[in-house]
Amino acid sequence: MKFGYLEACLDHDTGQNHPENADRLPAIREALTGEHGVEYVAPPRIDIERVLAVHDPEYVEAFKQFCARGGGRWDADTVAGTDTWAAARASAGLAEWAARRALAGDGDRETPFALSRPPGHHALGDDAMGFCFFNNAAVAARSVLDSGDANRVAILDWDVHHGNGTEELCYDRGDVFYVSLHEDGIYPGTGAVTDTGAGAGEFRNMNLPMPPRSTSNAYLAVLETAVYPALESFDPDLLLVSAGFDAHERDSISRMSVSTEGFGRLTAAVRTLCANVDAALGFVLEGGYGLRTLPDCVRMVHQVFDGYEPTGVEHALSGRIEQLVDEVHGQYPCF
């Protein structure tokens, strides 16, 4: 795979004991050392107009000045320093790079993966929250749509938290289909099955609140029975994966039971989906806070594109998963 990487993302200082810290990216790079076919790319700086196409100008300026004054706590969870402005801009630029390279034909072993930090999927149009300042995936999607490089973009968010910011920014757009698989009942408390989009974006938003302890098999079942048909009907030119790995069974921030091998199986399933609908595919890093599990999962994604075929132990699906799928099917005319 091609990994978008910029040193500026390391300069975002969240202080001691913060789960979203600069050690995440070096840990990923160390795990990829010696792996066949790994390439690092440093894309050029993003045009700030691409960010302003998504985020309110007054918020962007307030965030810039907040960092210039030395930063601090934007809210209880979201911390900025002097260099966070540059890091957030670099992070959004990496996501835009991944979208553009995917549409330009980088696929298979050259599939782009943006190592974006800070993450983005909680960032609202006019506010930062949940460790996020700019909504990287939304910026990337809007950029390729505005330029005409894509007519329809799908965003599949498998981070353990609902991407409330991405949902808000895409909710009334008919040219973006946002799908979120997230743990039910945790931060930020959004992501209901009944939130299906509005206006031109009606039936272009799909939430799948997964019960705690959901396994890799549960995720795959939901992908195959709910996400596949919806995205096949939407027929995207590009699928961006908001790739958070905090649903891992050993990530302390969640109660989910997805294994490293399970993330490999999810990757293979998404790759198959894109092949079936002839969509370009790119990845954008979101969460994942275990400094052993996160690197292992990113390496697993790379290995799938390098020819590895992940395996898994079959488990019976819970009644709650079957009920969730039935609820989703009742919301959308494509079923």
Residue frames relative to the residue before (quaternion, step in Angstrom):
aa qw qx qy qz dx dy dz
M 1.0000 0.0000 0.0000 0.0000 0.00 0.00 0.00
K 0.3818 -0.6597 0.5847 0.2777 3.51 -1.33 0.31
F 0.1506 -0.7997 0.5789 0.0519 3.56 -0.72 1.09
G 0.2929 -0.7316 0.5907 0.1733 3.55 -0.76 1.07
Y 0.0839 0.8058 -0.5705 0.1348 3.55 -0.72 1.10
L 0.0183 0.7840 -0.6195 0.0339 3.55 -0.95 0.94
E 0.5127 -0.6699 0.4496 0.2938 3.57 -0.86 1.00
A 0.5562 0.6247 -0.3958 0.3791 3.60 1.11 -0.57
C 0.6086 0.5726 -0.3559 0.4184 3.60 1.11 -0.59
L 0.6101 0.5499 -0.3497 0.4507 3.59 1.20 -0.40
D 0.6455 0.5740 -0.3136 0.3944 3.58 1.16 -0.55
H 0.5068 0.6114 -0.4274 0.4321 3.58 1.29 -0.07
D 0.1073 -0.8351 0.5394 -0.0057 3.57 -0.24 1.34
T 0.1299 -0.8192 0.5574 0.0374 3.56 -0.51 1.22
G 0.5685 -0.6241 0.3741 0.3838 3.59 1.26 0.10
Q 0.7031 -0.4682 0.3313 0.4203 3.54 -1.32 0.01
N 0.8677 0.1751 -0.1379 0.4442 3.51 -1.27 0.71
H 0.4600 0.6391 -0.4861 0.3790 3.59 1.13 0.44
P 0.4878 -0.6957 0.4266 0.3101 3.63 -0.75 0.93
E 0.7134 0.3727 -0.2495 0.5384 3.60 1.05 -0.68
N 0.2144 0.8022 -0.5174 0.2068 3.56 0.20 1.31
A 0.6953 -0.5248 0.3203 0.3723 3.52 -1.30 0.41
D 0.5481 0.6262 -0.4036 0.3801 3.61 1.18 -0.30
R 0.5204 0.6660 -0.4126 0.3396 3.59 1.18 -0.42
L 0.7166 0.4671 -0.2762 0.4383 3.60 0.81 -0.93
P 0.6535 0.4777 -0.3424 0.4769 3.67 0.85 -0.71
A 0.6127 0.5445 -0.3549 0.4497 3.60 1.06 -0.66
I 0.6365 0.5120 -0.3233 0.4777 3.58 1.02 -0.77
R 0.6742 0.4950 -0.3059 0.4548 3.58 0.85 -0.92
E 0.6287 0.5246 -0.3412 0.4617 3.58 1.01 -0.74
A 0.6607 0.5128 -0.3088 0.4530 3.59 0.96 -0.85
L 0.6949 0.4681 -0.2699 0.4745 3.58 1.12 -0.63
T 0.4481 0.6927 -0.4540 0.3365 3.60 1.27 -0.16
G 0.8162 0.2312 -0.1929 0.4932 3.54 -0.83 1.01
E 0.5311 0.6171 -0.4174 0.4035 3.59 1.25 -0.16
H 0.5079 -0.6649 0.4638 0.2914 3.54 -0.98 0.88
G 0.8567 0.2367 -0.1502 0.4329 3.55 -1.08 0.77
V 0.4545 0.6727 -0.4697 0.3469 3.61 1.20 0.24
E 0.0242 0.7810 -0.6226 0.0431 3.57 -0.89 0.98
Y 0.2172 -0.7710 0.5867 0.1193 3.56 -0.97 0.89
V 0.1019 -0.7867 0.6088 0.0104 3.54 -0.99 0.96
A 0.1779 -0.7597 0.6177 0.0983 3.57 -1.01 0.89
P 0.1907 -0.8199 0.5278 0.1131 3.62 -0.04 1.22
P 0.6059 -0.5587 0.4089 0.3918 3.60 -1.19 0.38
R 0.6716 -0.5115 0.3692 0.3887 3.53 -1.30 0.41
I 0.4681 -0.6885 0.4789 0.2782 3.56 -0.93 0.89
D 0.4999 -0.6132 0.5247 0.3143 3.53 -1.18 0.69
I 0.4708 -0.7024 0.4496 0.2879 3.60 -0.66 1.04
E 0.5494 0.6095 -0.4014 0.4069 3.59 1.17 -0.40
R 0.5927 0.5620 -0.3668 0.4453 3.60 1.16 -0.53
V 0.6472 0.4927 -0.3074 0.4938 3.56 1.08 -0.73
L 0.6828 0.4990 -0.2852 0.4510 3.58 0.95 -0.90
A 0.5553 0.5908 -0.3959 0.4311 3.58 1.22 -0.27
V 0.7318 0.3882 -0.1970 0.5243 3.56 1.25 -0.52
H 0.7962 0.2967 -0.1234 0.5127 3.58 0.92 -0.96
D 0.5982 -0.5864 0.4307 0.3359 3.52 -1.18 0.75
P 0.5074 -0.6796 0.4286 0.3114 3.64 -0.73 0.97
E 0.6409 0.5221 -0.3384 0.4496 3.61 0.99 -0.73
Y 0.6388 0.5023 -0.3288 0.4812 3.59 1.04 -0.72
V 0.6470 0.5243 -0.3286 0.4456 3.60 0.87 -0.90
E 0.6769 0.4769 -0.2973 0.4754 3.59 0.90 -0.87
A 0.6394 0.5213 -0.3320 0.4574 3.61 0.99 -0.78
F 0.6437 0.5097 -0.3116 0.4783 3.58 1.02 -0.80
K 0.6411 0.5229 -0.3239 0.4590 3.59 0.95 -0.86
Q 0.6959 0.4642 -0.2767 0.4729 3.60 0.88 -0.91
F 0.5816 0.5736 -0.3606 0.4502 3.60 1.11 -0.67
C 0.6777 0.4704 -0.2828 0.4893 3.58 0.95 -0.88
A 0.6416 0.5388 -0.3267 0.4375 3.58 0.96 -0.86
R 0.6840 0.4634 -0.2792 0.4893 3.59 1.13 -0.60
G 0.6836 -0.4935 0.2790 0.4597 3.58 1.25 0.13
G 0.4498 -0.7231 0.4311 0.2982 3.57 1.28 -0.13
G 0.0882 0.7657 -0.6349 0.0535 3.52 -1.26 -0.59
R 0.7027 -0.4100 0.3295 0.4791 3.57 -1.14 -0.57
W 0.3015 -0.7343 0.5835 0.1715 3.56 -0.65 1.12
D 0.7401 -0.1102 0.0451 0.6618 3.52 1.16 -0.78
A 0.7874 -0.3462 0.2011 0.4687 3.59 -1.24 -0.10
D 0.7764 0.3454 -0.1646 0.5008 3.59 1.06 -0.74
T 0.7417 0.4490 -0.1950 0.4585 3.54 1.08 -0.75
V 0.0678 -0.8309 0.5494 -0.0562 3.52 -0.44 1.34
A 0.0755 -0.7874 0.6112 0.0272 3.56 -1.03 0.83
G 0.1634 -0.7510 0.6293 0.1152 3.52 -1.29 0.50
T 0.7690 -0.3500 0.2523 0.4717 3.54 -1.30 -0.11
D 0.7570 0.3991 -0.2009 0.4767 3.58 0.98 -0.85
T 0.4407 0.7198 -0.4529 0.2872 3.60 1.22 0.01
W 0.5704 0.5871 -0.3832 0.4279 3.59 1.08 -0.65
A 0.6978 0.4558 -0.2736 0.4800 3.59 0.81 -0.99
A 0.6445 0.5262 -0.3254 0.4493 3.57 1.01 -0.78
A 0.6648 0.4985 -0.3080 0.4633 3.58 0.92 -0.88
R 0.6448 0.5046 -0.3194 0.4771 3.56 1.03 -0.75
A 0.6370 0.5126 -0.3221 0.4772 3.58 1.04 -0.76
S 0.6472 0.5404 -0.3158 0.4352 3.55 0.98 -0.87
A 0.6535 0.4914 -0.3035 0.4892 3.57 0.97 -0.84
G 0.6450 0.5322 -0.3168 0.4477 3.56 1.03 -0.78
L 0.6186 0.5363 -0.3419 0.4613 3.57 1.07 -0.68
A 0.6467 0.5086 -0.3199 0.4699 3.58 1.00 -0.80
E 0.6368 0.5143 -0.3259 0.4730 3.58 0.97 -0.82
W 0.6205 0.5416 -0.3314 0.4602 3.59 1.01 -0.81
A 0.6595 0.5115 -0.3181 0.4496 3.59 0.88 -0.92
A 0.6585 0.5067 -0.3134 0.4599 3.58 0.94 -0.86
R 0.6917 0.4826 -0.2859 0.4549 3.57 0.87 -0.92
R 0.6661 0.4919 -0.3161 0.4631 3.59 0.94 -0.81
A 0.6214 0.5305 -0.3519 0.4567 3.59 1.00 -0.71
L 0.6963 0.4667 -0.2745 0.4711 3.58 0.89 -0.91
A 0.6374 0.5254 -0.3212 0.4632 3.57 1.19 -0.51
G 0.6746 -0.5291 0.2862 0.4278 3.58 1.25 -0.05
D 0.4637 0.6477 -0.4752 0.3737 3.59 1.23 0.10
G 0.2260 0.7719 -0.5577 0.2050 3.53 -0.42 1.23
D 0.7433 0.3761 -0.3026 0.4632 3.52 -1.35 -0.07
R 0.8443 -0.0824 0.0531 0.5268 3.64 -0.67 -0.98
E 0.6923 0.4322 -0.2810 0.5049 3.61 1.25 -0.17
T 0.2740 0.7841 -0.5128 0.2172 3.59 1.23 0.33
P 0.3818 -0.7643 0.4721 0.2171 3.62 -0.73 0.99
F 0.0597 -0.7594 0.6479 0.0050 3.53 -1.14 0.83
A 0.2283 -0.7891 0.5609 0.1025 3.58 -0.51 1.22
L 0.2315 -0.7602 0.5945 0.1229 3.57 -0.67 1.14
S 0.0382 0.8535 -0.5120 0.0889 3.52 0.58 1.26
R 0.1608 0.7435 -0.6371 0.1240 3.51 -1.06 0.89
P 0.4395 -0.1990 -0.8592 0.1703 1.62 -1.60 1.95
P 0.5850 -0.5697 0.4362 0.3781 3.58 -1.25 0.43
G 0.3793 -0.7990 0.4417 0.1504 3.57 -1.21 0.19
H 0.6106 0.6610 -0.3631 0.2416 3.58 0.98 -0.70
H 0.6364 0.4925 -0.3535 0.4770 3.64 1.20 -0.09
A 0.5241 0.6577 -0.4198 0.3412 3.62 1.17 -0.34
L 0.2946 -0.7594 0.5631 0.1394 3.55 -0.79 1.12
G 0.6949 -0.4644 0.3300 0.4388 3.54 -1.25 0.11
D 0.8198 0.1955 -0.0716 0.5335 3.56 1.05 -0.75
D 0.7714 0.2819 -0.1757 0.5427 3.59 1.14 0.39
A 0.3702 -0.6752 0.5896 0.2439 3.52 -1.33 0.48
M 0.1718 0.7662 -0.6133 0.0852 3.55 -1.20 0.53
G 0.8318 0.2672 -0.1552 0.4610 3.56 -1.29 0.27
F 0.6972 -0.4690 0.2363 0.4879 3.60 1.03 0.89
C 0.6695 0.5378 -0.2626 0.4399 3.63 1.30 -0.20
F 0.1968 -0.7942 0.5693 0.0796 3.58 -1.03 0.84
F 0.7641 0.0892 -0.0559 0.6364 3.59 0.91 -0.92
N 0.4129 -0.7104 0.5114 0.2515 3.57 -0.98 0.82
N 0.3076 -0.8278 0.4401 0.1627 3.52 0.13 1.37
A 0.6944 0.4710 -0.2860 0.4628 3.59 0.81 -0.97
A 0.6591 0.5025 -0.3134 0.4635 3.60 0.96 -0.81
V 0.6201 0.5251 -0.3374 0.4754 3.59 1.03 -0.74
A 0.6647 0.5057 -0.3035 0.4586 3.58 0.90 -0.92
A 0.6643 0.5068 -0.3093 0.4542 3.58 0.89 -0.91
R 0.6736 0.4953 -0.2966 0.4616 3.56 0.88 -0.97
S 0.6257 0.5641 -0.3397 0.4183 3.59 0.99 -0.79
V 0.7343 0.4107 -0.2512 0.4785 3.60 0.78 -0.97
L 0.6082 0.5275 -0.3626 0.4694 3.60 1.15 -0.43
D 0.6776 0.4973 -0.2941 0.4551 3.57 0.91 -0.93
S 0.6918 0.4730 -0.2776 0.4697 3.58 1.05 -0.72
G 0.4901 -0.6742 0.4253 0.3527 3.58 1.24 -0.27
D 0.4514 0.6891 -0.4589 0.3329 3.59 1.22 0.16
A 0.7726 0.1054 -0.0856 0.6202 3.59 1.26 -0.34
N 0.3383 -0.7264 0.5631 0.2019 3.53 -1.21 0.60
R 0.7888 0.0783 -0.0182 0.6094 3.56 1.17 -0.66
V 0.0684 -0.7893 0.6102 0.0001 3.56 -0.90 0.98
A 0.1634 -0.7501 0.6327 0.1017 3.55 -1.04 0.86
I 0.1419 -0.7558 0.6342 0.0804 3.55 -1.13 0.75
L 0.0954 -0.7808 0.6171 0.0201 3.55 -0.69 1.15
D 0.1085 -0.8183 0.5644 -0.0076 3.54 -0.48 1.27
W 0.0163 -0.8218 0.5695 -0.0100 3.59 -0.40 1.19
D 0.2901 0.7250 -0.5449 0.3055 3.58 1.18 0.51
V 0.5727 -0.6282 0.3956 0.3477 3.60 -1.05 0.69
H 0.6957 0.4165 -0.2646 0.5220 3.60 1.22 -0.41
H 0.5335 -0.6133 0.4732 0.3397 3.54 -1.11 0.63
G 0.3686 -0.7338 0.5320 0.2064 3.56 -0.92 0.94
N 0.1297 -0.8478 0.5113 0.0537 3.56 0.46 1.24
G 0.6383 0.5323 -0.3349 0.4439 3.59 1.05 -0.69
T 0.6569 0.4927 -0.3123 0.4777 3.58 0.90 -0.89
E 0.6294 0.5303 -0.3390 0.4557 3.57 0.96 -0.81
E 0.6677 0.5104 -0.3113 0.4436 3.59 0.81 -0.98
L 0.7181 0.4763 -0.2583 0.4368 3.56 0.83 -0.99
C 0.7576 0.3594 -0.1915 0.5100 3.60 1.16 -0.52
Y 0.4179 0.7898 -0.4091 0.1847 3.57 1.29 -0.30
D 0.7894 0.2830 -0.1523 0.5231 3.59 1.00 -0.73
R 0.5164 0.6298 -0.4196 0.4008 3.58 1.22 0.46
G 0.3467 -0.7556 0.5218 0.1910 3.54 -0.84 0.96
D 0.6846 0.4934 -0.2817 0.4566 3.57 1.24 -0.34
V 0.6925 0.3566 -0.2775 0.5625 3.61 1.30 0.22
F 0.1112 -0.7602 0.6370 0.0636 3.57 -0.94 0.93
Y 0.1150 -0.8045 0.5821 0.0267 3.56 -0.57 1.22
V 0.0485 -0.7793 0.6245 -0.0162 3.56 -0.90 1.04
S 0.0328 -0.8047 0.5928 -0.0021 3.57 -0.86 0.97
L 0.1094 -0.7270 0.6755 0.0560 3.53 -0.98 1.02
H 0.1608 0.8100 -0.5362 0.1749 3.57 -0.38 1.21
E 0.5770 -0.5767 0.4421 0.3728 3.55 -1.23 0.39
D 0.4421 -0.7051 0.4979 0.2439 3.52 -0.84 1.01
G 0.8471 0.2799 -0.1789 0.4149 3.54 -1.11 0.76
I 0.6538 0.4720 -0.3415 0.4827 3.61 1.20 0.21
Y 0.7784 -0.3245 0.2559 0.4725 3.55 -1.39 0.00
P 0.6329 -0.2249 -0.7401 -0.0333 1.58 -1.90 1.66
G 0.6292 -0.5806 0.3259 0.4010 3.59 1.22 0.38
T 0.5894 0.5436 -0.3664 0.4720 3.59 1.26 0.28
G 0.5886 0.6358 -0.3943 0.3064 3.56 -1.28 -0.20
A 0.2207 0.7996 -0.5245 0.1920 3.56 0.94 0.89
V 0.6135 -0.5618 0.4169 0.3662 3.56 -1.18 0.63
T 0.6860 0.5157 -0.2799 0.4303 3.58 1.03 -0.78
D 0.5736 0.5578 -0.3918 0.4543 3.61 1.24 -0.10
T 0.0604 0.8661 -0.4849 0.1054 3.57 0.13 1.31
G 0.6844 -0.4400 0.2932 0.5020 3.60 1.25 0.11
A 0.1987 -0.7786 0.5870 0.0991 3.55 -1.31 0.28
G 0.8172 0.2164 -0.1583 0.5102 3.55 -1.19 0.50
A 0.8287 -0.0821 0.1032 0.5440 3.55 -0.84 -1.02
G 0.6957 0.4749 -0.2635 0.4701 3.57 1.22 -0.49
E 0.3328 0.7489 -0.5151 0.2511 3.60 1.20 0.27
F 0.8269 0.0934 -0.1584 0.5314 3.55 -0.89 1.10
R 0.5707 0.5496 -0.4017 0.4592 3.57 1.18 0.63
N 0.6636 0.3978 -0.3098 0.5526 3.58 1.23 0.50
M 0.0134 0.8139 -0.5783 0.0546 3.58 -0.72 1.07
N 0.0922 -0.7944 0.6002 0.0139 3.53 -0.72 1.14
L 0.0770 -0.7826 0.6178 0.0009 3.52 -0.98 0.98
P 0.0860 -0.8206 0.5645 0.0239 3.60 0.15 1.28
M 0.2096 -0.8234 0.5222 0.0725 3.56 -0.26 1.33
P 0.4867 -0.6626 0.4716 0.3190 3.60 -0.96 0.75
P 0.6144 -0.5377 0.4131 0.4034 3.61 -1.12 0.54
R 0.7964 0.2611 -0.2622 0.4784 3.54 -1.23 0.80
S 0.3230 0.7415 -0.5261 0.2626 3.60 1.17 0.36
T 0.3384 -0.7630 0.5287 0.1540 3.54 -0.95 0.97
S 0.7104 -0.4063 0.3500 0.4557 3.52 -1.35 0.00
N 0.6359 0.5373 -0.3296 0.4454 3.59 0.99 -0.81
A 0.6341 0.5240 -0.3313 0.4621 3.57 1.01 -0.77
Y 0.6449 0.5134 -0.3160 0.4698 3.58 0.93 -0.86
L 0.6723 0.4946 -0.2997 0.4621 3.58 0.90 -0.89
A 0.6388 0.5295 -0.3306 0.4498 3.57 0.98 -0.80
V 0.6592 0.4975 -0.3019 0.4763 3.56 0.97 -0.87
L 0.6147 0.5412 -0.3419 0.4608 3.59 1.01 -0.76
E 0.7331 0.4613 -0.2476 0.4341 3.54 0.74 -1.09
T 0.7736 0.3898 -0.2001 0.4577 3.59 0.92 -0.86
A 0.7735 0.3062 -0.1738 0.5269 3.59 1.14 -0.48
V 0.7419 0.4250 -0.2462 0.4563 3.59 0.70 -1.05
Y 0.6347 0.5564 -0.3413 0.4136 3.59 0.85 -0.93
P 0.7155 0.4461 -0.2991 0.4467 3.64 0.62 -0.98
A 0.6485 0.5251 -0.3298 0.4415 3.58 0.99 -0.80
L 0.7187 0.4340 -0.2654 0.4739 3.58 0.84 -0.91
E 0.5875 0.5461 -0.3776 0.4626 3.59 1.10 -0.50
S 0.6502 0.4988 -0.3063 0.4844 3.57 1.07 -0.74
F 0.6622 0.5080 -0.2950 0.4653 3.59 1.02 -0.79
D 0.1458 -0.8458 0.4972 0.1273 3.59 1.16 -0.70
P 0.0511 0.8469 -0.5275 0.0428 3.62 0.61 1.08
D 0.4640 -0.6289 0.5427 0.3076 3.53 -1.30 0.43
L 0.7915 0.1149 -0.0156 0.6000 3.56 1.16 -0.70
L 0.1125 -0.7434 0.6537 0.0857 3.52 -1.15 0.76
L 0.1212 -0.7643 0.6315 0.0475 3.54 -0.78 1.10
V 0.2156 -0.7583 0.6014 0.1295 3.57 -0.86 0.96
S 0.2424 -0.7117 0.6421 0.1499 3.55 -0.80 1.07
A 0.0933 -0.8770 0.4709 -0.0198 3.48 0.21 1.41
G 0.0675 0.7530 -0.6464 0.1033 3.51 -0.18 1.35
F 0.2241 -0.7990 0.5481 0.1050 3.57 -1.02 0.75
D 0.4082 0.7343 -0.4522 0.2994 3.56 1.21 0.50
A 0.5281 0.5692 -0.4385 0.4526 3.59 1.25 0.29
H 0.3915 0.7310 -0.4754 0.2939 3.58 1.28 0.13
E 0.5943 -0.6189 0.3945 0.3289 3.55 -1.07 0.80
R 0.7588 0.3313 -0.2056 0.5217 3.61 1.17 -0.39
D 0.4578 0.6364 -0.4844 0.3883 3.58 1.16 0.50
S 0.4281 -0.7607 0.4335 0.2237 3.57 -0.61 1.16
I 0.6353 0.5736 -0.3335 0.3952 3.59 1.17 -0.36
S 0.7733 0.2775 -0.1607 0.5469 3.61 1.24 -0.18
R 0.4139 -0.6892 0.5387 0.2519 3.54 -1.40 0.06
M 0.4402 0.7197 -0.4370 0.3119 3.58 1.18 0.43
S 0.3460 -0.7679 0.5196 0.1434 3.56 -1.29 0.39
V 0.3009 0.7346 -0.5440 0.2718 3.57 0.94 0.89
S 0.3169 -0.7620 0.5401 0.1650 3.59 -0.80 1.02
T 0.6661 -0.4553 0.3878 0.4456 3.55 -1.31 0.13
E 0.6476 0.4999 -0.3082 0.4856 3.56 0.95 -0.86
G 0.6135 0.5644 -0.3372 0.4374 3.56 1.09 -0.71
F 0.6433 0.4939 -0.3302 0.4829 3.58 1.00 -0.71
G 0.5914 0.5459 -0.3586 0.4729 3.56 1.17 -0.51
R 0.6590 0.4981 -0.3042 0.4744 3.56 1.00 -0.82
L 0.6199 0.5225 -0.3397 0.4767 3.60 1.05 -0.71
T 0.6367 0.5284 -0.3220 0.4601 3.57 0.99 -0.84
A 0.6619 0.5018 -0.3049 0.4659 3.57 0.90 -0.91
A 0.6497 0.5211 -0.3172 0.4535 3.59 1.02 -0.81
V 0.6574 0.4933 -0.3076 0.4794 3.58 0.98 -0.82
R 0.6192 0.5398 -0.3359 0.4608 3.57 1.04 -0.77
T 0.6515 0.5068 -0.3063 0.4743 3.59 0.99 -0.84
L 0.6298 0.5388 -0.3324 0.4501 3.57 0.95 -0.85
C 0.6800 0.4911 -0.2934 0.4586 3.57 0.86 -0.96
A 0.6240 0.5250 -0.3392 0.4689 3.57 1.05 -0.70
N 0.6713 0.5178 -0.2984 0.4383 3.57 0.98 -0.85
V 0.7690 0.3235 -0.1831 0.5201 3.60 1.01 -0.74
D 0.4116 -0.7362 0.4429 0.3042 3.58 1.34 0.13
A 0.3817 0.7111 -0.4924 0.3260 3.56 0.88 1.02
A 0.4727 -0.6189 0.5407 0.3179 3.55 -1.16 0.61
L 0.2054 -0.7985 0.5619 0.0666 3.57 -1.17 0.61
G 0.0902 0.7770 -0.6188 0.0722 3.54 -0.96 0.94
F 0.2925 -0.7523 0.5710 0.1499 3.55 -1.24 0.57
V 0.0920 -0.7655 0.6357 0.0387 3.54 -1.15 0.77
L 0.4157 -0.7307 0.4847 0.2415 3.59 -0.66 1.08
E 0.1037 -0.7526 0.6474 0.0608 3.53 -1.07 0.87
G 0.8371 -0.1372 0.1166 0.5165 3.61 -0.55 -1.14
G 0.3140 0.6876 -0.6140 0.2272 3.50 -1.43 -0.13
Y 0.0184 0.8824 -0.4612 0.0911 3.54 -0.13 1.30
G 0.5404 0.5768 -0.4283 0.4381 3.58 1.22 0.06
L 0.3765 -0.7726 0.4646 0.2133 3.57 -0.56 1.11
R 0.6440 0.4190 -0.3523 0.5343 3.57 1.27 0.24
T 0.7077 0.4681 -0.2803 0.4488 3.58 0.87 -0.89
L 0.6284 0.5470 -0.3490 0.4290 3.62 0.92 -0.80
P 0.6886 0.4584 -0.3097 0.4687 3.65 0.74 -0.89
D 0.6318 0.5354 -0.3379 0.4472 3.59 0.99 -0.78
C 0.6712 0.5012 -0.3036 0.4540 3.58 0.98 -0.81
V 0.6444 0.4964 -0.3276 0.4806 3.60 0.95 -0.79
R 0.6354 0.5121 -0.3302 0.4743 3.58 1.00 -0.77
M 0.6226 0.5421 -0.3393 0.4509 3.59 1.04 -0.74
V 0.6257 0.5249 -0.3367 0.4686 3.58 0.95 -0.85
H 0.6571 0.5053 -0.3069 0.4677 3.57 0.90 -0.90
Q 0.6728 0.5178 -0.3084 0.4290 3.58 0.85 -0.91
V 0.5963 0.5550 -0.3641 0.4515 3.59 1.09 -0.65
F 0.6991 0.4436 -0.2721 0.4903 3.58 0.97 -0.81
D 0.6630 0.4716 -0.3029 0.4963 3.56 1.26 -0.24
G 0.7314 -0.4719 0.2217 0.4395 3.57 1.24 0.32
Y 0.5164 0.6447 -0.4305 0.3639 3.60 1.22 -0.14
E 0.2186 -0.7643 0.5947 0.1199 3.58 -1.02 0.83
P 0.2740 -0.8010 0.5089 0.1561 3.60 -0.24 1.24
T 0.2286 -0.7561 0.6011 0.1216 3.52 -1.21 0.63
G 0.0463 -0.8083 0.5855 0.0410 3.56 -1.26 0.05
V 0.4773 -0.6393 0.5235 0.2991 3.51 -1.29 0.41
E 0.3877 -0.7327 0.5124 0.2244 3.56 -0.81 1.00
H 0.0424 -0.7728 0.6331 0.0113 3.55 -1.01 0.90
A 0.5366 -0.6098 0.4691 0.3466 3.57 -1.07 0.66
L 0.4445 -0.6903 0.5031 0.2699 3.56 -1.00 0.82
S 0.4694 -0.6719 0.4964 0.2861 3.53 -1.07 0.75
G 0.6301 -0.5374 0.4084 0.3839 3.52 -1.25 0.42
R 0.6053 0.5710 -0.3568 0.4246 3.58 1.12 -0.61
I 0.6340 0.5085 -0.3369 0.4755 3.61 1.06 -0.67
E 0.6480 0.5056 -0.3204 0.4710 3.58 0.94 -0.83
Q 0.6384 0.5182 -0.3179 0.4721 3.57 1.03 -0.77
L 0.6284 0.5379 -0.3281 0.4561 3.60 1.00 -0.85
V 0.6622 0.4988 -0.3098 0.4656 3.58 0.87 -0.93
D 0.6420 0.5162 -0.3255 0.4641 3.60 0.96 -0.82
E 0.6457 0.5194 -0.3224 0.4575 3.59 0.98 -0.82
V 0.6563 0.5002 -0.3096 0.4724 3.57 0.96 -0.86
H 0.6430 0.5278 -0.3286 0.4473 3.58 0.91 -0.87
G 0.6650 0.5199 -0.3071 0.4396 3.59 1.06 -0.65
Q 0.6610 0.5417 -0.2955 0.4270 3.59 1.26 -0.32
Y 0.7884 0.3518 -0.1340 0.4866 3.58 1.08 -0.71
P 0.4696 -0.7096 0.4523 0.2672 3.58 -0.89 0.90
C 0.5673 0.6176 -0.3877 0.3826 3.61 1.22 -0.29
F 0.6555 0.4899 -0.3225 0.4758 3.61 1.23 -0.23
